[in-house]
């Protein structure tokens, strides 16, 4: 099996930037982002954690159910974006 090396993707080249910005703007309108987190870093986290590659790895490679993945991602995003320690 040959290794594939990913080409780095910059913020300017990725297609998910606009939806990520909208989500961060919505969060900022309703609450405060977690300690030390700015909008750009929040967009980076959403883009990375919501990537199709990560979804495929966990759902297909690790055989997670859709519910397991959604619950994990929601809790992790709450923790990372809002600083929620209890997952809520």
N, C-alpha and C positions, 0 to 999 in steps of 0.2 A: 504494500500500500504506500503510495507516494504521499508525502506531506504537501499540503497546500499552504502557501504563505499568503496571508491576507494583505491586501494593499491598504495602507492607512486611509481612513476617510476623514476629511476635515469637516468642521461644522458647516462650512459653506457648500460642501459637495453633497451632503446627505439630504435625502428627500423628506425625512421626517421632521425637519426643523419647524415648519409652520404649525402643524398640529401640536407639537411639543410646546411651542411658544403660547399657543392659545390655552392649553391646559394650565401652564404655569400662571398666565395672566388671570385665569379664572380662580386658581387657588389663592393668588395674591389679593384678589378682590374680596375673597371670603375669609381669609385667615392669614397668618404670618408663616412664611417658610421657616423651616427649622433653623436652629442656631448656626451661624456661620455659612448659611446657604444663600447664594444669590440666584437670580433668575437663570443665568447662563449655566451654572452648575446643575440646577434643577432640570433644565432641558437635557443636559448631558445624561443625567441619571435615567430620565424617562426613556430617552432614545436607546440607551444601552440595555436597560433591564427589560424593555419591551421589544427587543430585537427578535426577528423571526428565527435567527440562528439559535438563540437561547431557548425559545419556545420549542423548536424542533428537537434540540438536544434533550430537554426534559421530557417532552411528550413522547417522542419516538425512541430516543436512545435510552432513556431511563424509565420509560413506560409509566410516566405520571398520568393521572386522569386529568381531564380538562378542569374539573373542580379543584383538584390539588394545585394545579398550576395557577389558576385564578386566585385562589385563597392566598397562596404564597406570595404572588406578585402584589396583590392588594396590600397585604400586611407589610411587605418590604417597602413599597412605595410610601405608605403612610409613615413608616419609621424614618425613611431617608429624606422625604420631602417636608414632613411636618414635625419630626422629632418625637412622634408618638411611640412611647415605650411599650405600651400594652397591646399594640396592633390595632387600636381603635382610634 
